[in-house]
Amino acid sequence: MRPLKKVYFLLCLFLVACKDPIPAPEATLLQLPEADQSCLYVSVNAATGRVSFSWGEALHTDTYTLEVVNLVSQEQVSVRTEQTVASLTLDRGAPYRWQVISSSNASNEEVASESRRFYLEGLQQVS
């Protein structure tokens, strides 16, 4: 009986050791808005505009978190999505930084993309 327990133990150990590792999500590549550019937007009102963001699909990723930071006020806005596009309403006349965090349901790891800056034009003032 004793040798049978040893064989069973070694078999269990082997099965656990040979388990495929869970792949970590990969960083996505940002597309729009482009780096260091004034971005295109849809005017919501005199103070805000709706900006569309897009990025590439990342391997081993189930959800993306878009993070946008107003570089003047340091206010951060984020949205979680399963898509590779999202839109946010932001204050006009301010510079922003954005990045996308990739995450997977199978892993606790999160991976951030590069970050980019863009500018959301304000209203032109006539003097």
MOPAC internal coordinates of N, CA, C and O (Angstrom, degrees):
PM7 1SCF
backbone

  N    0.0000 0     0.00 0     0.00 0    0    0    0
  C    1.4504 1     0.00 0     0.00 0    1    0    0
  C    1.5309 1   111.21 1     0.00 0    2    1    0
  O    1.2310 1   120.14 1   142.93 1    3    2    1
  N    1.2830 1   117.33 1   -37.07 1    3    2    1
  C    1.4582 1   121.75 1  -178.51 1    5    3    2
  C    1.5369 1   112.82 1   -60.92 1    6    5    3
  O    1.2310 1   118.80 1   133.91 1    7    6    5
  N    1.3243 1   119.90 1   -46.09 1    7    6    5
  C    1.4595 1   119.55 1   178.81 1    9    7    6
  C    1.5314 1   112.47 1   -62.93 1   10    9    7
  O    1.2310 1   120.26 1   148.15 1   11   10    9
  N    1.3032 1   117.11 1   -31.85 1   11   10    9
  C    1.4631 1   120.79 1   178.76 1   13   11   10
  C    1.5303 1   110.71 1   -65.34 1   14   13   11
  O    1.2310 1   119.93 1   141.25 1   15   14   13
  N    1.3227 1   117.75 1   -38.75 1   15   14   13
  C    1.4655 1   121.28 1   177.09 1   17   15   14
  C    1.5194 1   110.97 1   -65.21 1   18   17   15
  O    1.2310 1   120.52 1   141.36 1   19   18   17
  N    1.3149 1   116.61 1   -38.64 1   19   18   17
  C    1.4660 1   120.55 1   178.59 1   21   19   18
  C    1.5283 1   110.50 1   -65.12 1   22   21   19
  O    1.2310 1   120.25 1   137.19 1   23   22   21
  N    1.3027 1   117.12 1   -42.81 1   23   22   21
  C    1.4693 1   121.40 1   179.00 1   25   23   22
  C    1.5256 1   109.85 1   -63.75 1   26   25   23
  O    1.2310 1   120.71 1   135.66 1   27   26   25
  N    1.3237 1   116.26 1   -44.34 1   27   26   25
  C    1.4583 1   120.55 1   178.81 1   29   27   26
  C    1.5294 1   110.73 1   -61.80 1   30   29   27
  O    1.2310 1   120.15 1   136.11 1   31   30   29
  N    1.3243 1   117.32 1   -43.89 1   31   30   29
  C    1.4586 1   121.89 1   178.87 1   33   31   30
  C    1.5328 1   110.82 1   -61.79 1   34   33   31
  O    1.2310 1   120.04 1   134.37 1   35   34   33
  N    1.3211 1   117.54 1   -45.63 1   35   34   33
  C    1.4656 1   121.27 1   179.42 1   37   35   34
  C    1.5217 1   111.69 1   -64.91 1   38   37   35
  O    1.2310 1   120.76 1   142.68 1   39   38   37
  N    1.3169 1   116.15 1   -37.32 1   39   38   37
  C    1.4633 1   120.21 1   177.66 1   41   39   38
  C    1.5279 1   110.79 1   -64.39 1   42   41   39
  O    1.2310 1   119.96 1   135.76 1   43   42   41
  N    1.3320 1   117.67 1   -44.24 1   43   42   41
  C    1.4742 1   121.54 1   177.39 1   45   43   42
  C    1.5180 1   111.38 1   -63.07 1   46   45   43
  O    1.2310 1   120.54 1   136.95 1   47   46   45
  N    1.3148 1   116.58 1   -43.05 1   47   46   45
  C    1.4553 1   121.35 1   178.64 1   49   47   46
  C    1.5268 1   110.81 1   -61.64 1   50   49   47
  O    1.2310 1   120.50 1   138.55 1   51   50   49
  N    1.3209 1   116.65 1   -41.45 1   51   50   49
  C    1.4521 1   121.95 1   178.63 1   53   51   50
  C    1.5318 1   111.36 1   -63.11 1   54   53   51
  O    1.2310 1   120.37 1   136.22 1   55   54   53
  N    1.3197 1   116.90 1   -43.78 1   55   54   53
  C    1.4640 1   120.99 1  -179.77 1   57   55   54
  C    1.5249 1   111.68 1   -64.51 1   58   57   55
  O    1.2310 1   120.16 1   140.64 1   59   58   57
  N    1.3088 1   117.30 1   -39.36 1   59   58   57
  C    1.4598 1   121.04 1   179.12 1   61   59   58
  C    1.5209 1   110.51 1   -69.91 1   62   61   59
  O    1.2310 1   120.26 1   139.12 1   63   62   61
  N    1.3165 1   117.10 1   -40.88 1   63   62   61
  C    1.4665 1   121.61 1  -177.75 1   65   63   62
  C    1.5296 1   111.98 1   -69.44 1   66   65   63
  O    1.2310 1   119.85 1   151.13 1   67   66   65
  N    1.3171 1   117.89 1   -28.87 1   67   66   65
  C    1.4609 1   121.05 1  -176.42 1   69   67   66
  C    1.5300 1   113.11 1   -91.44 1   70   69   67
  O    1.2310 1   120.09 1  -175.58 1   71   70   69
  N    1.2846 1   117.43 1     4.42 1   71   70   69
  C    1.4666 1   121.24 1  -179.55 1   73   71   70
  C    1.5330 1   109.81 1   -65.39 1   74   73   71
  O    1.2310 1   120.30 1   -45.13 1   75   74   73
  N    1.3228 1   117.04 1   134.87 1   75   74   73
  C    1.4616 1   120.78 1   179.07 1   77   75   74
  C    1.5210 1   109.79 1   -64.21 1   78   77   75
  O    1.2310 1   120.44 1   -42.71 1   79   78   77
  N    1.3351 1   116.77 1   137.29 1   79   78   77
  C    1.4709 1   118.91 1   177.64 1   81   79   78
  C    1.5314 1   110.21 1   -69.95 1   82   81   79
  O    1.2310 1   121.11 1   -28.34 1   83   82   81
  N    1.3061 1   115.49 1   151.66 1   83   82   81
  C    1.4619 1   120.96 1   177.71 1   85   83   82
  C    1.5209 1   107.87 1   -78.88 1   86   85   83
  O    1.2310 1   119.86 1   -59.11 1   87   86   85
  N    1.3259 1   117.87 1   120.89 1   87   86   85
  C    1.4724 1   118.91 1  -178.26 1   89   87   86
  C    1.5284 1   111.27 1   -70.35 1   90   89   87
  O    1.2310 1   121.64 1   -40.32 1   91   90   89
  N    1.3024 1   114.46 1   139.68 1   91   90   89
  C    1.4723 1   120.66 1   177.17 1   93   91   90
  C    1.5260 1   108.86 1   -76.60 1   94   93   91
  O    1.2310 1   119.96 1   -29.54 1   95   94   93
  N    1.3272 1   117.68 1   150.46 1   95   94   93
  C    1.4597 1   119.36 1   175.35 1   97   95   94
  C    1.5229 1   109.92 1   -64.91 1   98   97   95
  O    1.2310 1   121.04 1   -26.16 1   99   98   97
  N    1.3089 1   115.62 1   153.84 1   99   98   97
  C    1.4627 1   120.23 1   178.66 1  101   99   98
  C    1.5160 1   110.24 1  -101.60 1  102  101   99
  O    1.2310 1   120.87 1   -22.61 1  103  102  101
  N    1.3172 1   115.93 1   157.39 1  103  102  101
  C    1.4622 1   121.39 1   176.74 1  105  103  102
  C    1.5223 1   109.19 1   -71.25 1  106  105  103
  O    1.2310 1   120.88 1   -36.68 1  107  106  105
  N    1.3126 1   115.92 1   143.32 1  107  106  105
  C    1.4577 1   121.08 1   178.44 1  109  107  106
  C    1.5269 1   110.02 1   -90.78 1  110  109  107
  O    1.2310 1   120.82 1   -16.67 1  111  110  109
  N    1.3172 1   116.05 1   163.33 1  111  110  109
  C    1.4654 1   121.71 1   175.53 1  113  111  110
  C    1.5207 1   108.44 1  -102.44 1  114  113  111
  O    1.2310 1   120.85 1   -54.51 1  115  114  113
  N    1.3243 1   115.99 1   125.49 1  115  114  113
  C    1.4607 1   121.34 1  -178.62 1  117  115  114
  C    1.5223 1   110.11 1   -73.80 1  118  117  115
  O    1.2310 1   120.73 1   -35.80 1  119  118  117
  N    1.3470 1   116.22 1   144.20 1  119  118  117
  C    1.4596 1   121.03 1  -179.71 1  121  119  118
  C    1.5332 1   110.88 1  -116.01 1  122  121  119
  O    1.2310 1   120.02 1   112.33 1  123  122  121
  N    1.3361 1   117.56 1   -67.67 1  123  122  121
  C    1.4670 1   120.74 1  -177.52 1  125  123  122
  C    1.5147 1   110.65 1  -130.42 1  126  125  123
  O    1.2310 1   119.60 1   -37.40 1  127  126  125
  N    1.3222 1   118.36 1   142.60 1  127  126  125
  C    1.4509 1   129.40 1     1.00 1  129  127  126
  C    1.5303 1   111.88 1   -72.98 1  130  129  127
  O    1.2310 1   122.02 1   -26.35 1  131  130  129
  N    1.3265 1   113.73 1   153.65 1  131  130  129
  C    1.4545 1   120.51 1  -178.15 1  133  131  130
  C    1.5245 1   110.64 1   -71.41 1  134  133  131
  O    1.2310 1   121.36 1   -20.12 1  135  134  133
  N    1.3166 1   115.00 1   159.88 1  135  134  133
  C    1.4631 1   121.44 1  -176.98 1  137  135  134
  C    1.5268 1   111.40 1   -67.19 1  138  137  135
  O    1.2310 1   121.22 1   -44.24 1  139  138  137
  N    1.3270 1   115.28 1   135.76 1  139  138  137
  C    1.4695 1   123.87 1   173.45 1  141  139  138
  C    1.5268 1   113.48 1    55.20 1  142  141  139
  O    1.2310 1   120.38 1  -142.88 1  143  142  141
  N    1.3137 1   116.87 1    37.12 1  143  142  141
  C    1.4625 1   121.85 1  -179.78 1  145  143  142
  C    1.5254 1   109.72 1  -123.62 1  146  145  143
  O    1.2310 1   121.63 1   -21.87 1  147  146  145
  N    1.3277 1   114.48 1   158.13 1  147  146  145
  C    1.4612 1   119.86 1   168.65 1  149  147  146
  C    1.5232 1   105.26 1   -77.60 1  150  149  147
  O    1.2310 1   119.90 1   -54.24 1  151  150  149
  N    1.3180 1   117.79 1   125.76 1  151  150  149
  C    1.4605 1   119.28 1  -172.80 1  153  151  150
  C    1.5272 1   111.85 1   -91.87 1  154  153  151
  O    1.2310 1   121.74 1   -20.95 1  155  154  153
  N    1.3149 1   114.28 1   159.05 1  155  154  153
  C    1.4535 1   121.04 1   174.78 1  157  155  154
  C    1.5189 1   108.35 1   -81.55 1  158  157  155
  O    1.2310 1   120.70 1   -36.89 1  159  158  157
  N    1.3103 1   116.27 1   143.11 1  159  158  157
  C    1.4543 1   120.30 1  -178.76 1  161  159  158
  C    1.5152 1   109.34 1  -153.02 1  162  161  159
  O    1.2310 1   121.09 1   -13.51 1  163  162  161
  N    1.3177 1   115.53 1   166.49 1  163  162  161
  C    1.4568 1   122.34 1   174.50 1  165  163  162
  C    1.5176 1   106.20 1  -105.23 1  166  165  163
  O    1.2310 1   120.76 1   -55.55 1  167  166  165
  N    1.3208 1   116.14 1   124.45 1  167  166  165
  C    1.4545 1   120.49 1  -178.86 1  169  167  166
  C    1.5216 1   110.33 1   -68.77 1  170  169  167
  O    1.2310 1   121.19 1   -54.38 1  171  170  169
  N    1.3340 1   115.32 1   125.62 1  171  170  169
  C    1.4607 1   120.98 1   176.29 1  173  171  170
  C    1.5228 1   108.83 1   -91.31 1  174  173  171
  O    1.2310 1   121.09 1   133.88 1  175  174  173
  N    1.3175 1   115.52 1   -46.12 1  175  174  173
  C    1.4665 1   122.64 1   174.34 1  177  175  174
  C    1.5257 1   107.38 1  -159.21 1  178  177  175
  O    1.2310 1   119.74 1     9.77 1  179  178  177
  N    1.3253 1   118.09 1  -170.23 1  179  178  177
  C    1.4589 1   120.70 1  -176.45 1  181  179  178
  C    1.5217 1   112.86 1   -63.88 1  182  181  179
  O    1.2310 1   120.04 1   155.82 1  183  182  181
  N    1.3120 1   117.53 1   -24.18 1  183  182  181
  C    1.4645 1   120.48 1  -174.55 1  185  183  182
  C    1.5283 1   114.05 1  -103.58 1  186  185  183
  O    1.2310 1   119.24 1   161.16 1  187  186  185
  N    1.3427 1   119.06 1   -18.84 1  187  186  185
  C    1.4604 1   120.55 1  -174.52 1  189  187  186
  C    1.5221 1   112.65 1  -132.88 1  190  189  187
  O    1.2310 1   121.43 1   -20.64 1  191  190  189
  N    1.3105 1   114.88 1   159.36 1  191  190  189
  C    1.4540 1   121.95 1   176.57 1  193  191  190
  C    1.5165 1   109.89 1  -142.74 1  194  193  191
  O    1.2310 1   120.84 1   -29.88 1  195  194  193
  N    1.3341 1   116.00 1   150.12 1  195  194  193
  C    1.4672 1   121.77 1  -179.99 1  197  195  194
  C    1.5185 1   108.20 1   -96.38 1  198  197  195
  O    1.2310 1   120.92 1   -61.50 1  199  198  197
  N    1.3429 1   115.85 1   118.50 1  199  198  197
  C    1.4641 1   122.82 1  -177.04 1  201  199  198
  C    1.5211 1   109.46 1  -107.22 1  202  201  199
  O    1.2310 1   120.75 1   -45.86 1  203  202  201
  N    1.3336 1   116.18 1   134.14 1  203  202  201
  C    1.4671 1   121.58 1   176.33 1  205  203  202
  C    1.5234 1   109.50 1   -97.82 1  206  205  203
  O    1.2310 1   120.87 1   -46.55 1  207  206  205
  N    1.3245 1   115.95 1   133.45 1  207  206  205
  C    1.4550 1   122.88 1   179.39 1  209  207  206
  C    1.5222 1   108.33 1  -115.62 1  210  209  207
  O    1.2310 1   120.54 1   -34.25 1  211  210  209
  N    1.3345 1   116.56 1   145.75 1  211  210  209
  C    1.4654 1   119.78 1   174.99 1  213  211  210
  C    1.5287 1   109.31 1  -145.66 1  214  213  211
  O    1.2310 1   121.77 1   -28.48 1  215  214  213
  N    1.3206 1   114.22 1   151.52 1  215  214  213
  C    1.4617 1   121.50 1  -179.50 1  217  215  214
  C    1.5145 1   107.93 1  -151.81 1  218  217  215
  O    1.2310 1   120.61 1   -14.00 1  219  218  217
  N    1.3261 1   116.45 1   166.00 1  219  218  217
  C    1.4583 1   121.33 1  -178.77 1  221  219  218
  C    1.5176 1   112.09 1   -80.58 1  222  221  219
  O    1.2310 1   121.14 1   -19.89 1  223  222  221
  N    1.3266 1   115.42 1   160.11 1  223  222  221
  C    1.4587 1   121.10 1   177.42 1  225  223  222
  C    1.5242 1   108.70 1   -74.06 1  226  225  223
  O    1.2310 1   120.25 1   -44.61 1  227  226  225
  N    1.3180 1   117.13 1   135.39 1  227  226  225
  C    1.4624 1   122.27 1  -179.97 1  229  227  226
  C    1.5264 1   110.23 1  -106.38 1  230  229  227
  O    1.2310 1   120.61 1   -36.28 1  231  230  229
  N    1.3195 1   116.43 1   143.72 1  231  230  229
  C    1.4588 1   121.19 1   179.03 1  233  231  230
  C    1.5272 1   111.07 1   -66.90 1  234  233  231
  O    1.2310 1   120.76 1   -33.30 1  235  234  233
  N    1.3136 1   116.15 1   146.70 1  235  234  233
  C    1.4686 1   124.14 1   175.68 1  237  235  234
  C    1.5296 1   111.97 1    59.82 1  238  237  235
  O    1.2310 1   120.39 1  -148.47 1  239  238  237
  N    1.3204 1   116.87 1    31.53 1  239  238  237
  C    1.4625 1   122.05 1  -177.11 1  241  239  238
  C    1.5167 1   110.09 1  -119.82 1  242  241  239
  O    1.2310 1   120.96 1   -48.43 1  243  242  241
  N    1.3419 1   115.76 1   131.57 1  243  242  241
  C    1.4628 1   121.09 1   177.46 1  245  243  242
  C    1.5218 1   111.62 1  -102.69 1  246  245  243
  O    1.2310 1   120.36 1   142.95 1  247  246  245
  N    1.3345 1   116.92 1   -37.05 1  247  246  245
  C    1.4574 1   120.44 1  -179.46 1  249  247  246
  C    1.5194 1   110.42 1  -136.84 1  250  249  247
  O    1.2310 1   122.01 1   -24.47 1  251  250  249
  N    1.3269 1   113.76 1   155.53 1  251  250  249
  C    1.4619 1   122.51 1   178.55 1  253  251  250
  C    1.5236 1   108.04 1  -123.29 1  254  253  251
  O    1.2310 1   120.66 1   -36.34 1  255  254  253
  N    1.3187 1   116.34 1   143.66 1  255  254  253
  C    1.4527 1   121.33 1   173.48 1  257  255  254
  C    1.5234 1   107.77 1  -119.01 1  258  257  255
  O    1.2310 1   121.11 1   -66.75 1  259  258  257
  N    1.3223 1   115.48 1   113.25 1  259  258  257
  C    1.4560 1   121.67 1   176.12 1  261  259  258
  C    1.5225 1   108.06 1   -83.28 1  262  261  259
  O    1.2310 1   120.59 1   -55.17 1  263  262  261
  N    1.3299 1   116.48 1   124.83 1  263  262  261
  C    1.4614 1   121.56 1   177.56 1  265  263  262
  C    1.5207 1   109.25 1  -118.80 1  266  265  263
  O    1.2310 1   120.82 1   -53.28 1  267  266  265
  N    1.3361 1   116.04 1   126.72 1  267  266  265
  C    1.4650 1   122.13 1  -179.76 1  269  267  266
  C    1.5250 1   107.90 1  -126.04 1  270  269  267
  O    1.2310 1   120.56 1   -49.88 1  271  270  269
  N    1.3361 1   116.53 1   130.12 1  271  270  269
  C    1.4625 1   121.62 1  -179.13 1  273  271  270
  C    1.5226 1   109.06 1  -120.00 1  274  273  271
  O    1.2310 1   120.85 1   -52.81 1  275  274  273
  N    1.3478 1   115.98 1   127.19 1  275  274  273
  C    1.4627 1   122.07 1   172.02 1  277  275  274
  C    1.5223 1   106.08 1   -75.02 1  278  277  275
  O    1.2310 1   119.90 1   -61.32 1  279  278  277
  N    1.3295 1   117.79 1   118.68 1  279  278  277
  C    1.4620 1   121.46 1  -174.07 1  281  279  278
  C    1.5196 1   113.23 1   -75.58 1  282  281  279
  O    1.2310 1   119.30 1   168.21 1  283  282  281
  N    1.3249 1   118.94 1   -11.79 1  283  282  281
  C    1.4568 1   121.95 1   176.48 1  285  283  282
  C    1.5274 1   109.84 1   -88.43 1  286  285  283
  O    1.2310 1   120.60 1   126.77 1  287  286  285
  N    1.3203 1   116.45 1   -53.23 1  287  286  285
  C    1.4693 1   121.02 1  -176.25 1  289  287  286
  C    1.5286 1   113.28 1   -90.22 1  290  289  287
  O    1.2310 1   120.01 1   167.28 1  291  290  289
  N    1.3464 1   117.58 1   -12.72 1  291  290  289
  C    1.4702 1   124.34 1  -175.81 1  293  291  290
  C    1.5358 1   112.62 1    64.42 1  294  293  291
  O    1.2310 1   120.21 1  -166.38 1  295  294  293
  N    1.3345 1   117.20 1    13.62 1  295  294  293
  C    1.4641 1   121.01 1   176.41 1  297  295  294
  C    1.5267 1   108.90 1   -71.23 1  298  297  295
  O    1.2310 1   120.90 1   -47.85 1  299  298  297
  N    1.3296 1   115.89 1   132.15 1  299  298  297
  C    1.4574 1   121.09 1   179.76 1  301  299  298
  C    1.5217 1   110.08 1  -110.75 1  302  301  299
  O    1.2310 1   121.26 1   -43.84 1  303  302  301
  N    1.3328 1   115.20 1   136.16 1  303  302  301
  C    1.4608 1   122.46 1   176.25 1  305  303  302
  C    1.5222 1   106.42 1  -122.97 1  306  305  303
  O    1.2310 1   120.35 1   -43.32 1  307  306  305
  N    1.3275 1   116.94 1   136.68 1  307  306  305
  C    1.4575 1   119.04 1   177.37 1  309  307  306
  C    1.5229 1   109.82 1  -138.29 1  310  309  307
  O    1.2310 1   121.72 1   -28.03 1  311  310  309
  N    1.3183 1   114.31 1   151.97 1  311  310  309
  C    1.4579 1   121.40 1   177.61 1  313  311  310
  C    1.5285 1   107.64 1  -141.20 1  314  313  311
  O    1.2310 1   121.11 1   -42.61 1  315  314  313
  N    1.3331 1   115.49 1   137.39 1  315  314  313
  C    1.4668 1   122.21 1  -179.55 1  317  315  314
  C    1.5268 1   108.05 1  -104.02 1  318  317  315
  O    1.2310 1   120.50 1   -44.67 1  319  318  317
  N    1.3371 1   116.65 1   135.33 1  319  318  317
  C    1.4533 1   121.15 1  -177.13 1  321  319  318
  C    1.5280 1   110.69 1  -152.01 1  322  321  319
  O    1.2310 1   121.03 1   -21.52 1  323  322  321
  N    1.3168 1   115.64 1   158.48 1  323  322  321
  C    1.4575 1   121.41 1   173.40 1  325  323  322
  C    1.5274 1   110.62 1   -95.25 1  326  325  323
  O    1.2310 1   120.41 1   173.72 1  327  326  325
  N    1.3218 1   116.82 1    -6.28 1  327  326  325
  C    1.4582 1   122.99 1  -178.40 1  329  327  326
  C    1.5350 1   110.06 1   -91.17 1  330  329  327
  O    1.2310 1   120.69 1    -7.63 1  331  330  329
  N    1.3285 1   116.29 1   172.37 1  331  330  329
  C    1.4632 1   121.14 1   176.77 1  333  331  330
  C    1.5290 1   111.09 1  -105.80 1  334  333  331
  O    1.2310 1   120.98 1  -157.59 1  335  334  333
  N    1.3264 1   115.74 1    22.41 1  335  334  333
  C    1.4611 1   122.61 1   175.76 1  337  335  334
  C    1.5234 1   108.76 1  -142.23 1  338  337  335
  O    1.2310 1   121.31 1   -27.80 1  339  338  337
  N    1.3181 1   115.11 1   152.20 1  339  338  337
  C    1.4651 1   120.85 1   175.01 1  341  339  338
  C    1.5190 1   107.97 1  -160.36 1  342  341  339
  O    1.2310 1   120.53 1   -23.12 1  343  342  341
  N    1.3290 1   116.59 1   156.88 1  343  342  341
  C    1.4596 1   122.39 1   177.08 1  345  343  342
  C    1.5203 1   109.01 1  -127.39 1  346  345  343
  O    1.2310 1   121.36 1   -37.20 1  347  346  345
  N    1.3337 1   115.00 1   142.80 1  347  346  345
  C    1.4603 1   121.40 1   177.53 1  349  347  346
  C    1.5158 1   109.67 1  -134.37 1  350  349  347
  O    1.2310 1   120.55 1   -32.92 1  351  350  349
  N    1.3174 1   116.55 1   147.08 1  351  350  349
  C    1.4605 1   121.89 1   172.61 1  353  351  350
  C    1.5176 1   107.33 1   -94.40 1  354  353  351
  O    1.2310 1   121.36 1   -58.26 1  355  354  353
  N    1.3417 1   115.00 1   121.74 1  355  354  353
  C    1.4616 1   121.57 1  -174.86 1  357  355  354
  C    1.5191 1   110.74 1  -126.13 1  358  357  355
  O    1.2310 1   120.96 1   -21.23 1  359  358  357
  N    1.3304 1   115.76 1   158.77 1  359  358  357
  C    1.4602 1   121.04 1   175.95 1  361  359  358
  C    1.5172 1   109.98 1   -68.89 1  362  361  359
  O    1.2310 1   121.28 1   -42.98 1  363  362  361
  N    1.3319 1   115.15 1   137.02 1  363  362  361
  C    1.4603 1   120.41 1   178.68 1  365  363  362
  C    1.5217 1   110.29 1   -81.47 1  366  365  363
  O    1.2310 1   121.06 1   -22.49 1  367  366  365
  N    1.3305 1   115.58 1   157.51 1  367  366  365
  C    1.4539 1   121.51 1   176.68 1  369  367  366
  C    1.5166 1   113.38 1    79.28 1  370  369  367
  O    1.2310 1   119.88 1  -150.48 1  371  370  369
  N    1.3161 1   117.84 1    29.52 1  371  370  369
  C    1.4648 1   120.39 1  -177.55 1  373  371  370
  C    1.5273 1   110.86 1  -139.81 1  374  373  371
  O    1.2310 1   120.57 1   -29.07 1  375  374  373
  N    1.3412 1   116.51 1   150.93 1  375  374  373
  C    1.4596 1   120.70 1   171.89 1  377  375  374
  C    1.5288 1   109.62 1   -85.41 1  378  377  375
  O    1.2310 1   120.68 1   -31.49 1  379  378  377
  N    1.3177 1   116.30 1   148.51 1  379  378  377
  C    1.4605 1   122.00 1  -178.14 1  381  379  378
  C    1.5225 1   110.11 1  -134.98 1  382  381  379
  O    1.2310 1   121.39 1   -20.92 1  383  382  381
  N    1.3171 1   114.95 1   159.08 1  383  382  381
  C    1.4672 1   123.10 1   171.12 1  385  383  382
  C    1.5209 1   106.55 1  -124.58 1  386  385  383
  O    1.2310 1   120.15 1   -40.00 1  387  386  385
  N    1.3432 1   117.32 1   140.00 1  387  386  385
  C    1.4571 1   119.93 1   178.78 1  389  387  386
  C    1.5189 1   111.33 1  -138.20 1  390  389  387
  O    1.2310 1   121.60 1   -26.95 1  391  390  389
  N    1.3269 1   114.54 1   153.05 1  391  390  389
  C    1.4569 1   122.57 1   174.91 1  393  391  390
  C    1.5181 1   108.51 1  -154.87 1  394  393  391
  O    1.2310 1   120.81 1   -12.74 1  395  394  393
  N    1.3263 1   116.05 1   167.26 1  395  394  393
  C    1.4589 1   121.64 1  -179.99 1  397  395  394
  C    1.5283 1   108.22 1  -126.37 1  398  397  395
  O    1.2310 1   120.96 1   -48.29 1  399  398  397
  N    1.3318 1   115.77 1   131.71 1  399  398  397
  C    1.4599 1   122.46 1   177.64 1  401  399  398
  C    1.5286 1   108.12 1  -100.61 1  402  401  399
  O    1.2310 1   120.37 1   -56.17 1  403  402  401
  N    1.3295 1   116.90 1   123.83 1  403  402  401
  C    1.4721 1   122.20 1   177.32 1  405  403  402
  C    1.5146 1   109.11 1   -93.70 1  406  405  403
  O    1.2310 1   120.43 1   -43.56 1  407  406  405
  N    1.3418 1   116.79 1   136.44 1  407  406  405
  C    1.4687 1   120.58 1   177.29 1  409  407  406
  C    1.5223 1   109.97 1  -141.33 1  410  409  407
  O    1.2310 1   121.71 1   -21.59 1  411  410  409
  N    1.3243 1   114.33 1   158.41 1  411  410  409
  C    1.4581 1   121.38 1  -177.01 1  413  411  410
  C    1.5183 1   109.69 1  -127.35 1  414  413  411
  O    1.2310 1   120.56 1   -34.33 1  415  414  413
  N    1.3206 1   116.54 1   145.67 1  415  414  413
  C    1.4611 1   121.02 1   176.26 1  417  415  414
  C    1.5256 1   111.25 1   -70.13 1  418  417  415
  O    1.2310 1   119.91 1   157.02 1  419  418  417
  N    1.3381 1   117.78 1   -22.98 1  419  418  417
  C    1.4603 1   122.17 1  -176.23 1  421  419  418
  C    1.5263 1   112.75 1   -89.59 1  422  421  419
  O    1.2310 1   120.21 1   171.51 1  423  422  421
  N    1.3220 1   117.20 1    -8.49 1  423  422  421
  C    1.4637 1   120.69 1  -175.47 1  425  423  422
  C    1.5219 1   110.00 1  -138.07 1  426  425  423
  O    1.2310 1   120.67 1   -29.61 1  427  426  425
  N    1.3172 1   116.32 1   150.39 1  427  426  425
  C    1.4652 1   120.49 1   176.34 1  429  427  426
  C    1.5276 1   112.16 1   -85.49 1  430  429  427
  O    1.2310 1   120.23 1   174.33 1  431  430  429
  N    1.3152 1   117.17 1    -5.67 1  431  430  429
  C    1.4562 1   121.10 1  -177.88 1  433  431  430
  C    1.5191 1   111.39 1   -76.85 1  434  433  431
  O    1.2310 1   121.45 1   -33.44 1  435  434  433
  N    1.3268 1   114.84 1   146.56 1  435  434  433
  C    1.4620 1   122.75 1   172.58 1  437  435  434
  C    1.5193 1   107.39 1  -128.66 1  438  437  435
  O    1.2310 1   120.86 1   -37.57 1  439  438  437
  N    1.3270 1   115.96 1   142.43 1  439  438  437
  C    1.4521 1   120.53 1  -177.16 1  441  439  438
  C    1.5260 1   108.93 1  -127.48 1  442  441  439
  O    1.2310 1   120.60 1   -50.60 1  443  442  441
  N    1.3257 1   116.47 1   129.40 1  443  442  441
  C    1.4605 1   121.67 1  -179.26 1  445  443  442
  C    1.5268 1   110.68 1   -92.95 1  446  445  443
  O    1.2310 1   121.06 1   -37.04 1  447  446  445
  N    1.3090 1   115.58 1   142.96 1  447  446  445
  C    1.4602 1   121.40 1   173.25 1  449  447  446
  C    1.5291 1   108.34 1   -75.32 1  450  449  447
  O    1.2310 1   120.94 1    -0.51 1  451  450  449
  N    1.3173 1   115.82 1   179.49 1  451  450  449
  C    1.4529 1   119.14 1   168.80 1  453  451  450
  C    1.5277 1   107.26 1   -63.85 1  454  453  451
  O    1.2310 1   119.69 1   -14.95 1  455  454  453
  N    1.3080 1   118.20 1   165.05 1  455  454  453
  C    1.4636 1   119.04 1   174.16 1  457  455  454
  C    1.5255 1   108.36 1  -110.39 1  458  457  455
  O    1.2310 1   121.67 1   -30.62 1  459  458  457
  N    1.3138 1   114.41 1   149.38 1  459  458  457
  C    1.4712 1   121.26 1   179.60 1  461  459  458
  C    1.5125 1   109.14 1  -128.45 1  462  461  459
  O    1.2310 1   121.58 1   -23.83 1  463  462  461
  N    1.3201 1   114.58 1   156.17 1  463  462  461
  C    1.4588 1   121.39 1   175.77 1  465  463  462
  C    1.5253 1   108.83 1  -113.19 1  466  465  463
  O    1.2310 1   121.35 1   -31.49 1  467  466  465
  N    1.3262 1   115.03 1   148.51 1  467  466  465
  C    1.4622 1   120.86 1   173.74 1  469  467  466
  C    1.5182 1   107.77 1  -149.83 1  470  469  467
  O    1.2310 1   121.39 1   -11.58 1  471  470  469
  N    1.3139 1   114.94 1   168.42 1  471  470  469
  C    1.4601 1   120.62 1  -178.98 1  473  471  470
  C    1.5148 1   108.53 1  -124.53 1  474  473  471
  O    1.2310 1   120.88 1   -45.76 1  475  474  473
  N    1.3353 1   115.92 1   134.24 1  475  474  473
  C    1.4572 1   121.67 1   177.20 1  477  475  474
  C    1.5246 1   106.90 1  -104.43 1  478  477  475
  O    1.2310 1   120.71 1   -71.14 1  479  478  477
  N    1.3331 1   116.25 1   108.86 1  479  478  477
  C    1.4683 1   121.57 1  -174.31 1  481  479  478
  C    1.5170 1   111.89 1   -60.39 1  482  481  479
  O    1.2310 1   121.55 1   -36.47 1  483  482  481
  N    1.3222 1   114.64 1   143.53 1  483  482  481
  C    1.4580 1   121.23 1   174.25 1  485  483  482
  C    1.5168 1   110.27 1   -92.75 1  486  485  483
  O    1.2310 1   120.50 1     3.92 1  487  486  485
  N    1.3345 1   116.65 1  -176.08 1  487  486  485
  C    1.4515 1   121.01 1   177.26 1  489  487  486
  C    1.5205 1   109.83 1   -71.58 1  490  489  487
  O    1.2310 1   121.18 1   -37.68 1  491  490  489
  N    1.3164 1   115.35 1   142.32 1  491  490  489
  C    1.4634 1   119.35 1   175.34 1  493  491  490
  C    1.5124 1   108.61 1   -73.49 1  494  493  491
  O    1.2310 1   121.52 1   -42.50 1  495  494  493
  N    1.3155 1   114.69 1   137.50 1  495  494  493
  C    1.4656 1   119.11 1   179.95 1  497  495  494
  C    1.5142 1   108.81 1  -106.84 1  498  497  495
  O    1.2310 1   121.12 1   -47.50 1  499  498  497
  N    1.3225 1   115.46 1   132.50 1  499  498  497
  C    1.4604 1   122.56 1   179.68 1  501  499  498
  C    1.5234 1   107.55 1  -101.65 1  502  501  499
  O    1.2310 1   121.40 1   -47.00 1  503  502  501
  N    1.3385 1   114.93 1   133.00 1  503  502  501
  C    1.4721 1   117.34 1   178.05 1  505  503  502
  C    1.4957 1   112.22 1  -116.10 1  506  505  503
  O    1.2310 1   120.10 1   180.00 1  507  506  505

